[in-house]
Amino acid sequence: MSANCEIAFTLNDVRRKLTVPAHMSTLEMLRDQLGLTGTKYGCGEGECGACTILVDGTTVNSCLMFAADCDGRELTTIEGVAVSEAGERLRAAFVASGAVQCGFCTPGLMVQASHVIEGHPGADEATIRRGIEGNLCRCTGYRKIIDAIGAAGRTALKGVEHGRS
Amino acid sequence: MASIERYVAPRSLEEAAEILCTAGASILAGGTDLMPQTRGGRLQLQPVLMNVRHVAELKGVVDEGGIARIGALVTITELLESALVRQRLNLLWQACDHFASDQIRNVATVGGNLCNASPAGDTLVPLLAMDAQVVLAHKQNGAVHERRVPLTAFFVSPGRTCRARSELLTAVEVPLSPPGFAGEFYKHGSRPALDIAAISIAVGARRDGGVLRDVRIAFGAVAPTPIRAPRAEAALEGRAPGLATLEAAAQAALEEIRPISDIRASDWYRRELVHNMLQRVMGHVCQL
């Protein structure tokens, strides 16, 4: 048995306090301890991106992150992204483009896509492809996923321009 | 998986160095290597897991009079976003651009990449080519002492460095490239993202009149550690660039590498890659 760690962090805008074993991954904490199963376990080695979450505003593979390292940080999972404005835009675009096949890669892709669009509103195809290079879709539906992210990004850009005028 | 008896997150270098004096500790920074290696049974966790992410002394990129001091905790994304790295350590910047994926670049640290000491480590090859040295700190008689080790002496074998267990890698120091220095990093893999190099090459030089000066050549994944290729460098130093000189450098490089056959490439293929790609990337640098 590993030592336990007391940690406190913000998860989807809610303050949490938790005791986790020192060897536990953030993915295990989310899925097994907190019941947030939207974040998927794919490879467990950082190759597939299915477990992508936001930590302090940047994306990480939660399978590679020790849960103890969440202490003092701000986490957003797909459950948090889904109810954001950016998440709703992405969901609508994924549905409209038919970008969901088996759906297993979708949560990770939505989180990563929200990060790409936030950094590059109106991102072109090359930027999108580069941005999601760490997310695998084994149904290989990349064309529609890229189209969906592009569409969501253009909607986001219109929102930005509209906000300015 | 071995059990962790104690988890610690020191707030200062002194505190971290103290812990390393007293206990066998696994050092956690980004975790992108530590997690899969310990889960996969390739690395045994020590009784203490020490998270160094809160140690302020390990952060930041600063220009210290012609030498860039890159803190061990600087992430690959931070290197990509650093104007100093992009402009004056462009060879390193290029390697960071080829590094894993966005999610991994956002957390993986340069100190972790160095200490993991993979023969194929992406940042190791340009850092070797640019004469980098690492700063190792340890505590003795109540004070923190530092020593500097050139990268050519730091790597010992696959996954092993000369860092003692009581030492913490605090920074890597890299001389800024001289004006006119041009470099190119090349990584051969089966896809652009998330691939471990079958071979990698970092080369650089500057043109001085008609000849090449400050020629630097380093290779990854063709020996038990990343290596410099001094004989290949000598074949070009002070000479006018041309097809015959490049061929001579490639022949010299083949004498210096010791590739193996593994899942990513055969010994023969690695030799072919080094011979052909060294000439191509050096040709770009020489604008041939």
Boltz contact constraints between the chains, C-beta under 6 A:
constraints:
  - contact:
      token1: [A, 1]
      token2: [B, 3]
      max_distance: 6.0
  - contact:
      token1: [A, 2]
      token2: [B, 3]
      max_distance: 6.0
  - contact:
      token1: [A, 2]
      token2: [B, 4]
      max_distance: 6.0
  - contact:
      token1: [A, 3]
      token2: [B, 4]
      max_distance: 6.0
  - contact:
      token1: [A, 3]
      token2: [B, 5]
      max_distance: 6.0
  - contact:
      token1: [A, 3]
      token2: [B, 6]
      max_distance: 6.0
  - contact:
      token1: [A, 3]
      token2: [B, 7]
      max_distance: 6.0
  - contact:
      token1: [A, 5]
      token2: [B, 7]
      max_distance: 6.0
  - contact:
      token1: [A, 22]
      token2: [B, 4]
      max_distance: 6.0
  - contact:
      token1: [A, 22]
      token2: [B, 7]
      max_distance: 6.0
  - contact:
      token1: [A, 22]
      token2: [B, 49]
      max_distance: 6.0
  - contact:
      token1: [A, 23]
      token2: [B, 4]
      max_distance: 6.0
  - contact:
      token1: [A, 45]
      token2: [B, 36]
      max_distance: 6.0
  - contact:
      token1: [A, 46]
      token2: [B, 32]
      max_distance: 6.0
  - contact:
      token1: [A, 46]
      token2: [B, 104]
      max_distance: 6.0
  - contact:
      token1: [A, 47]
      token2: [B, 194]
      max_distance: 6.0
  - contact:
      token1: [A, 52]
      token2: [B, 103]
      max_distance: 6.0
  - contact:
      token1: [A, 58]
      token2: [B, 106]
      max_distance: 6.0
  - contact:
      token1: [A, 59]
      token2: [B, 103]
      max_distance: 6.0
  - contact:
      token1: [A, 60]
      token2: [B, 103]
      max_distance: 6.0
  - contact:
      token1: [A, 60]
      token2: [B, 106]
      max_distance: 6.0
  - contact:
      token1: [A, 60]
      token2: [B, 107]
      max_distance: 6.0
  - contact:
      token1: [A, 61]
      token2: [B, 103]
      max_distance: 6.0
  - contact:
      token1: [A, 64]
      token2: [B, 31]
      max_distance: 6.0
  - contact:
      token1: [A, 64]
      token2: [B, 32]
      max_distance: 6.0
  - contact:
      token1: [A, 64]
      token2: [B, 35]
      max_distance: 6.0
  - contact:
      token1: [A, 65]
      token2: [B, 31]
      max_distance: 6.0
  - contact:
      token1: [A, 66]
      token2: [B, 31]
      max_distance: 6.0
  - contact:
      token1: [A, 68]
      token2: [B, 7]
      max_distance: 6.0
  - contact:
      token1: [A, 69]
      token2: [B, 51]
      max_distance: 6.0
  - contact:
      token1: [A, 133]
      token2: [B, 101]
      max_distance: 6.0
  - contact:
      token1: [A, 133]
      token2: [B, 193]
      max_distance: 6.0
  - contact:
      token1: [A, 134]
      token2: [B, 101]
      max_distance: 6.0
  - contact:
      token1: [A, 134]
      token2: [B, 102]
      max_distance: 6.0
  - contact:
      token1: [A, 134]
      token2: [B, 103]
      max_distance: 6.0
